[in-house]
Amino acid sequence: MFRWGLKIIFGIGFILCCIVVILMYNKLSFIDWPYVIGGGISLTIGILLPTEKNRKI
């Protein structure tokens, strides 16, 4: 359950970073690079984080 919570938190972080980047680009015509990097890192960790433990029989 803890891993799913982490995946959701990283997903929300990615969405928030994307929203900030889109708003900054539309209003001010530039991209705020720390948010792009933070969103990329959040997306990568969220995708690569395993959700189930590997069980050996």
C-alpha positions as CSV (number, residue, x, y, z in Angstrom):
1,M,0.0,0.0,0.0
2,F,2.9,2.3,0.8
3,R,4.3,1.9,-2.7
4,W,1.0,2.8,-4.3
5,G,0.9,6.0,-2.2
6,L,4.4,6.9,-3.4
7,K,3.4,6.4,-7.0
8,I,0.4,8.6,-6.5
9,I,2.5,11.3,-4.8
10,F,5.0,11.3,-7.7
11,G,2.2,11.3,-10.2
12,I,0.6,14.4,-8.6
13,G,4.1,16.0,-8.5
14,F,4.5,15.4,-12.2
15,I,1.1,16.9,-13.0
16,L,1.7,20.0,-10.9
17,C,5.1,20.5,-12.5
18,C,3.5,20.2,-16.0
19,I,0.8,22.7,-15.1
20,V,3.4,25.2,-13.9
21,V,5.4,24.8,-17.0
22,I,2.4,25.2,-19.3
23,L,1.2,28.3,-17.4
24,M,4.7,29.9,-17.5
25,Y,5.1,29.3,-21.2
26,N,1.6,30.6,-22.1
27,K,1.8,33.7,-20.0
28,L,5.5,34.6,-20.1
29,S,6.8,32.8,-23.2
30,F,9.6,31.0,-21.4
31,I,10.0,27.6,-19.7
32,D,11.0,27.4,-16.1
33,W,13.6,24.6,-16.3
34,P,13.7,23.4,-12.7
35,Y,10.0,22.5,-13.0
36,V,10.7,20.6,-16.2
37,I,13.5,18.7,-14.5
38,G,11.4,18.1,-11.4
39,G,8.5,16.8,-13.5
40,G,10.8,14.5,-15.5
41,I,12.3,13.1,-12.3
42,S,8.9,12.6,-10.7
43,L,7.6,10.8,-13.8
44,T,10.7,8.6,-14.0
45,I,10.5,7.6,-10.3
46,G,6.8,7.0,-10.5
47,I,7.1,4.7,-13.5
48,L,10.1,2.8,-12.3
49,L,8.9,2.3,-8.7
50,P,7.7,-1.3,-8.3
51,T,4.3,-1.8,-6.9
52,E,4.6,-5.5,-5.8
53,K,7.2,-7.3,-3.9
54,N,9.0,-10.1,-5.8
55,R,8.0,-13.3,-4.0
56,K,10.1,-16.4,-4.3
57,I,8.3,-19.7,-4.1
